[in-house]
Amino acid sequence: MSYFTIILISLCTFGSIFLILLAVYRMKQISSQSNEINKRLKFWLSEKSIGSQGTGYAEEQPDKDESFARRVLVPLGEQVGNWMAEKVPYNKQSQARKLLIRAGFRSKKALQFFYAIKFTMAVVFAGGFLFVCSVFGKDVQAALGLAFIAGIFGFIGTNFIVDKIATGRQQNIDRVLPDALDLLVICTEAGMGIDQALLRVASNLGEKGKDLTEEIALTNRELNLGQERALCWNNFGERANSEELKNLARVIVQSEKVGASIGAVLKNQSEFLRVRRKQKAEEKAAQMTIKMMIPLALFIFPVIMAVTMGPPIVKLVSTLGKMS
């Protein structure tokens, strides 16, 4: 193995370790930001005045002595993310930003760190594949080609991971929404307005409905800031990319335009969602018979054939051997 290959492997390994540490630190920072958002949500859902003194939300003061990661790694990640963002067209950046919002990452620097993590994954995959090839004594040109392909997979794989998170978040919202609508119908029939009813529902959803609670709190905040109600309800459905939330937003906008009873509209929407959820469960149950054919054909049928046809075949072979 040549000196050039050894130097290249060393640089790739060092860069991979460095960028992995950066990605791990960023994930911890995102977790702390999530805890911060939960604190803010509790404050918004407490139904207290924003300007109240004493029991209001108190923002934690940062430590005076900043760590090495905050002073060095985070700015480096921002620089890498900004450099990557400059190379990406604006429409791709817009799509990535929408994907991050659907996944629940709403920080201003989420896009920069998203591109930084993509670059990190590409370097890690390429460096690791290059190291494996060097250990097994592959040719330098072939190893570089395979490492380049592995880096592309690492770069693209980040999108699939974030998309998986967004899909799971959407499914969680769709799963909780019928129960939330039942509570919303009860609150509106009790005489509460739609805004206060939403806050009351969000405060009772619990841990399983934290994603829907976050969306409701953000919508309520937009309404309190004075934005147009139709725009706020449309954003409520678009942020999670949930068709059921979009339908609910359209129903609320139409009922507010024509002055219809919001309680009756929500009750009909709740019944529709329950029927739709039942239909989806029946559809999945009907698909199970088809999906079970593959494991049956690959694993169970060969075993049954071996058990039933094995002894006669052995006996037939032994009989033919004696005859010959």
N, C-alpha and C positions, 0 to 999 in steps of 0.2 A: 504494500500500500504506500502510495507516494506521500511526500510531505504536504502537498497541496490538499490532498484529501483529509489528512489528519487535522490540518489547520481549519479547514472548512467545517469538519465535524465538531471541533471544539467550539468554534464560533456559534454554530447552530445550537449546540447543547447549552451554552451559556445564555444565548438569547432566549431559548425556549424556557429555561428555568426562570429567567428574569421576568418574562412576560406571563408565565403561569402565576408567579407571585403577585404580579399586578392584577391579573384577573381574579385571583382569590380575594385580594384585598377589596376589589371593586364589588364583588358579590357580598362581602361583609358590609360594605358601605350601603349597598342597596337594601340589605336587610334592616340596617339601622334606620334608613329613610322610611321603610315600610312601617317600622314601629312608630316613627314620628307621625306618619300619616294616620295611624290608628289613634294616636293621642288627639290629633286634631279632629278626627271624626267623632270621638267621644265628646269633645267640646262642642262641636256643631250639633250633635244629637242630644245634648243636655238641656236644650230649650231655654238657655239662659241668655241674657243680653250680652252682646259682644263687648260692650264697654263696661261691664260689671267689674268691680275691683275685688280683690281678695281670693275668690274661688275660680277665677278665670284661668285660661290656659297660660302657662308660664313657659316660655321657650328656654330650653337648657342652654347654658353658656358653654362655649367650646373651651377646651383645655388650653391653658396658656402655652404649655410645652407641646408643640405639635410633633407627631411622630415622623420618622424618616419616610414612611410610606406616604403620609399626607403631604410632606414637603417635596418629595422627589417623584414617587411612583405615580401619584394622581396627576400632577402636571404633565409628566411624560405620557401617560395614557391620553390626556386631553390633546396633547400635541400630535400623537399618532392618529387619534380619531379625527382631528381637524385636517390632517394631511390626507387621510383616506377620504374624508368627505369632499375635499376639493377635487378629487379624481372621479367622483361619482356624479352622474347627471342629477339635476334637480328633481326630475320625476321619480328617479329611483330613491332619492332621499325622502321624498314625500311618502312613497310606499313603505319604506322602512320605518318612518316615524308613525304612520298609521298602524303598522304591525306592532310596534312597541306599545302604543297606546292601548290597543286591544289586549295586549298581554299584561297590562297594568303598570308599565314603566312610563311615568309621565314627567320625569325629571327633565330639566332643561338640557342637561348634559347627557341624557340617555343615548341620544344618537351618536355622539362622539365616542362614548365608551362601548357602544354596540359595534362600531367599526373597529375600535381598538381590540375588542375581544375576537372579532373575525380575523384580524391580522395575527393575533396571538395564536389562535387555533391553526391557522395556515402554517405558521412557523413551527409550531409544536409537531404537527403531523409531518411536515417535510423533514424537520430535523430528526424526529424519531425514526422515520422510514429510512433516511440516509444512514443513520447509525446502525440500524438492523442490516442494511445492505453491506455496509463496511465490515460488520462482524462476520457475515457469511461469505465475504470475499467476492462480491459482485463487481462487475466492471464499473468504472467511474461514470462513464456516459450513461450507461443503463441505470445506475443508481440515481444520478441527477434527474433523469427523465421520470423515474418512478416517484422520486421525492416531489417533483413538481406536480404530478398528478395527485399525490396524497395531499399536498398543500391546497390544491383546488377543492378537494373533498372537504378538508377542514374549514376552508373559507365559506363554502356553501352550506356546510352542515349547521352553522350557527343559525341560519334562517329557519331551518327545519325545527331546531330546538325551540326557538322563540314562537314559531307558528304552533308547535305542539302546546306550549304554555297558553297561548291565546285561545286555542281550541278547547282546552280543558277549562279555562275560565268561562268561555261562552256556554259550555255544557253545564257548568255549575250554576250559572245564572238561569238558564232555561229550566233546570231541575227545581230551583227554588221559587221561580216566578209564580206558578199557580197558587202555592200557599200564601205568597206575599199578596197576591190579588184578593184572596179571600179575606185576609186581614184588612186590606184596603177598602173592600166593600163594607165591612163592619164599621170601620172608622167613618166613612163617608155617610153611611146611613144613620150613624149616631149624631150627625150634624157638623162634623169637622170639615174644614176646607181641604182641597186636594193637596196643598203644600204641607199643612200640618199633619194630614193623614199619612203622607209619605214618610215624614220624619218619625212618626209613631211606629209605622210598620218597620222602618229600618232599625229602630232601637230594639225591636223584638225578634229579629231574624236570627240572631245568635251567630255562632262561629261558622256554621254551614252556609250562611248567606252573606259573608263578609264582602264578596265581590259585588253583589247587588246593593249592599249597604253603601259601599264606596261610590257606586254610580248614582244612587239616590242623593247622597250628600253633595256630590259635585253638581248635580242638577239643581238642588235647592240653593246652593251657593250662587250659581249663575242667575237663578231667579231673583235672589236677594240683591244681586249687583245691578239689577235693572235691565237685563237683556230681554229681548223679545221672547215671549213665552213660546211661540211656535218654534223658534230657533232652538231654545233650550230643550224642548221635548224631542226635536229631531236629533240634537246632539246626544240626548239620552239613549236613543236607539242606535245611533251610528258608532258610538265609542266602543261598544262591546261586539258590534257586528252580529247581533242576534236578531233574527227575523221576528221572534215573538216580542222582543222589546220594541222593534220598529213598528209592529202592528199596534202595540199598546200606545206608543207615542202618537201614531196617526189617529187612533180612536179618541184620545184625550184632546188633541188639537181640533178635530172635527166637532166634538161635543162642546168645546168652549166657543167655537165659532157660531154654531147654531143655537146655543143656549140649552142643550138637552141636559137631562138629569145625569150627572156623572156617576151616581151610584148604580143606576140601571145599566148604563153602558159598561161599567166595570164588571158587573155581575155576569152580563152576557159574555164578555171577554174571558172571564174566569172559567165559565162553563165550556167555552170553545177550547181553551188551553187544556182543560182536563180531558176532553174528548180527543184532542190531538195527541196528548201524551199516551192515552190508552191505545190509540191507533198505532203509534210508534212502537209500543210494547208488543202489540199483536204482530206487527210487521217483523220485529226482531225474532219473535217466537216462531213465526213461519219460516224465517231464513235458517233457523237452527238445523232443520232436517237436511237442507242442502249442504250446510257447512260441515255437518257430521259425516257426510259421505267421504270426504278426503281422509280423515283419520281411520275411518272404517276400511277403506280400500287399501290404505298403506300399512296399517298395523294389525287390525283385527282379522280381516279376511285371510291374510297369509298364515296367521297362527292357526286359525280354524282348519284351513286346508292342510297344514302340516300335521295337525293332530288327527284329522279324520282319514287322510290319504296316506300318511306316512307308513303305518304298519302294513297295509296291503301292498304298497310298493316294495317295501323291504322283503315281504314274504314272496312276492312275485319274482324279485331279483334273485333271491336264494333258490327258488324253484327252478328258474331258467339256468342258474349256474350248475345245479345238480344234473339237469338234463343234458347240458353240454359236456 
